[in-house]
Amino acid sequence: MSSLRSLLPVIGSFTAFLLGILCLFSGSQRQFLPQGNLLTLYTSGAGGDGAPDFFTIYPMSYCVGYQETCVIDEKTNTTTIQDRITECSDRSVLFEFNPGDAIQQALGNPPTGLQPGSWPSCITDDFHALKPTNTTMVLFLIFGTVAAIVAIALRIWTIASARASRPDYASQPPRYPGTGTELESPPTSVEFYAFLTSVFSFGIAATIASVIAKEFVDLISETGSEKGISAVGGNTFQGMVWTAVVLQLLGTLHNYIAIVTYRRALSEEYGSPSSPQSEQCSEQKRLVVEEDDC
């Protein structure tokens, strides 16, 4: 049971690694985690006839979508509006979403461009100002994801090294005080710092994503209210990145406790007893004192 408990940080780190990959590559294709968007921009027909109804914005790409009215009950003629994504852009770490250019591309790049006044330029300026923040979030997502897989590799290396150094005649040698098997080997300082780097990177990325989903979405909705333009934050994306933060935080705390426990067991088992030379010197000093007293 203790061996399984020692593997929990590895399982959590692997899960955080997968979540980081999903956050980075969501929206790369129409059917690859379309709900993992950072935010959704609803145009409400702004941009001219035939313009997309909405754009789903991801950390490194965006997708174009249209809303369709579908009949769900022919007897009562009940209808519902469904979102349909038609295409997605290429991924880029330095991704910047330009709604004006995106609408023109969706319309086939008309030679006359967008109709004057059909799209508010202030919305485009807001997204342009968002680019440095989004790039920072993407970089920290990459750092957190890479650090998570590095932590897993270091854990495997620690276990393999402990097993390789085991004598052939010993089935379960106590190489480390307070441990019974190689799986319970204490984490190295490099492994601990890998977990720490991952949790801080994911934490910064999650904080930025939360700010974008709240403050920036409110800004877009307020700025585009006259044109009926609105934005909605993506809950799935925030859920994935914050889950990665919690998993790596628990793994970091587990490793810290394991290191402290190991060092405590080490000090108890291998206490620093006085050396024979120091005992001999003490005995000689005692004899000298006794002779002086005589």
N, C-alpha and C positions, 0 to 999 in steps of 0.2 A: 504493500500500500504506500509505503514511504517512497519507493522507487517511482511509482506512478505519480505521486505528488511532485517529485523533483522534475518530472517531464512537463508539468503544466505550463511553465514559462515558454518552453519550446512550442507547445501546441498553440498557446496564445500568440506567440510571435509569428508563427506560420499563418494563423488566421488574420493577424494584422497585416502581414505581407500581402495576402490575397485581397483584403479590403483596399489596401493602397493601390494595387494593380487595377481593381475595378473602378476606383475613383479616377485614376489617371486615364483609363482607356474607355470609360463609358461614353457613349455617343460617337464612337469611331465608326460605327455602322448603324443602319436604321434599326436593326433588331437586337443590337447588343446593349442591354441595360438602358433602354431609353428613359426610364424613370429616374436614373441616377444623374439628373441634370442639376447644375448649380442654381439656375433660375429659368423661368419661362417668360418670354416677352410676348404679350398679346397685342396685335396691331389694330384690331377692330376696323380693318379695311383701309387704314392709313397707308399711303404709298401708291394708290391708284387701283384701277380695276385689274383683277387677276393677281394682286399682291398676296403673299402668304398671310394666313390668319395668325400665325404665331411662330416664334423661334424658340427652340430649346437650346440654352447656352450651357456648355460643359467647360471644364477647366482648359481643355486644349482644342476644342472644336465647337461647332454649332450644327443644328439640324433644322431643316425647313419643314413646316407642317401646315396642314389645312384642316379646317373643321367641317365635318359632314353631318347632315341631319339624317338619322336612321330611324326607321319605324321598328319599335320593339314589340308592339302588340297591335296586330291588324284589326282586331275586333273593336278596340277602343281608340284606335288610331293614335296610340301613345308614341311619342317620338323622343329621341334623345340626341344630344350632340356628342360626336366622337372625334377625338383628335387623331389625325393620320399623318405620320411623318413620311415625307417623300424622298428626301436626300439629305446627306450630311457632308460637311466640309472636311478637308484634310486636317490631320492633327499637327500641332506645333506647340513647342514649349513657350514660344513668344507669341502665343495666340492673342489676337485683338479682334473683338467682334464689332463690326461696323454695320449697323442696321441699314443705313442707306445703300451701301454697296451690296449687302445681302439681298435686299429687295430688288435691286437692278439685275443681279445675277439670276434671281428666281424668275424675273420677267423676260429673260433672254437678252439682257443688256441692250435696251432700246437706244437708238442713236440720239434721241432727244433727251435721254435721261429721265429722271423723275419729274413729274409735273410740279411746277412751282407751288410751294406751300402744302404739298401733299404729305410731306414728312417733316416734322420739327427737327431742326438742326441741333437743338439743345439736347435731345436724346442721344444723338450721335456723339456730341461732345462729352456727355456723361460717361458713355462707354469707352471713349478714348481715354478719359481720366482714370478709368478702372484698370487699364492694361497693366501698369506697374504693380498694383496690388494683386491682380490675378497671377502675374508671372511669379511674384514672391510666393504665393500660395502653392503654385505648381512645383517650384523648386523645393520647398519644405516637404511637400508630399513625396517627391522623389527621394530626398534625404531620409525621411522616415521609413519609406519602403525598403531602400537599400540597407539601412541600418538594421532593419528587422531580419532580413535574410542573412546579414553578416553575423548577427547574434546567434542565429540558428547554426551557422557553420562553425562558429567558435565553440558552441556547446557540444556539437558532434566531435570536434577536435579534442576537447577536454576529456570526453568520455573515452575516445579512442586512445588517447595518450595514457590515461589511467589503466586501461586494459592492456596496452602494450608493455607497460612497465611492471606488470604483475608477474611474479615468479611462476614457473611452470608447475611447481609442486603445491602452490597455494590456490585454493579454490576461491576464497574471498579474503584476500589480504587487506588488513586495515591500512591502506596507504595514507588515507586522510583520517585524522582523529574525528570521531563522531559520525563516521560513515560506514556503511556495510557493503555496498556495491559500488561499481564504477558510475552507475547512474546517479548516485548521490554525491559525486565529486563536487566540491565547492566551485562556484564560477570564478573565473579569473577576473582580474581588474579590467582587462580589455573587453571581456564579455559584458561586464556590468556597465561600462561606459557606452558600449554599443546599444544596450537597452535604454540607457539614459538619453543618448542622442536621438533614438527613435521616438521616445515618448515626447521629448521636447519638440521635435520636428513636426510630428503629428499634431501636437497641441497647438502650435502656432498656426498650422494650416487649418485646423478645425476652428480656431478663433476667427481667422480671416473669413472663412466660409460662412460662419454665423453672422458676422458683420455685413457681408455682402447680401445674405439672404434676408436680413432685416433692414438695415439702414439704406443700402443701395436700392433695394426693391421699393421701399417707401419713397425714395427720391424719384425713381422713374414713374411710379404711379401718380405722384403729386405733379411732376413736370408735364406728363402727357395726359392729364385728366381732361383737358379741353378737347383733345383729339380722340378721347376714348381709349388711349393707350394705357396699359397696366402691366404689372409684373407680379410674379408669384415665385417665392423661394422654393427650392427643392428640398423636401424633408428627407428623402432617401439618401441623398449625398451626405447631408449632415449626420444622419444616423450611422452611416458607414464609417466616416472619418472619426467621429466621437467614440464609436465602439473600438476602433483601433487605438485611440488614446487610452481608453480604460484598460484594454488588454495589456498594452505595453507598460502602463503604470503598475498594474498588478505584478507583472513579470519583474519589473525593476525592484519593487518592494520585496518580492520573494528572494531575489538574488542578494539584496542587501542583508536580509535576515540570515540567509545561508552563509554569507561571508562572516558576519558577526558571530554566528554560532560556531563556525569552524575555528575562528581565531580564539574563541573562548575555550573550546575543547583542546586546542593546541597548547594553550598556556597551562591548562590543568594537567594535561598528560605529559608534556615535556616542560615542566617547570625548570627554572635555572638553578640547580643545586650548586652549592659551593664546591669548587674544584679541589682536588687533593693538595695542590700547591698552596692554596689559601689556607686549608686546614693545617698543613705542616707549619706555615708561618705563624699561625695563631698559637699552635702548640709551643713553638720556640719562644714566642713572646711571653707566654704564660710561665715557662720555666725561668726565663730571665727575671720576671717580676718576683717569683718565689725566691730566687737566689738573693735578690736585693733585699728582700724582707728578712732573710736570715742574717 
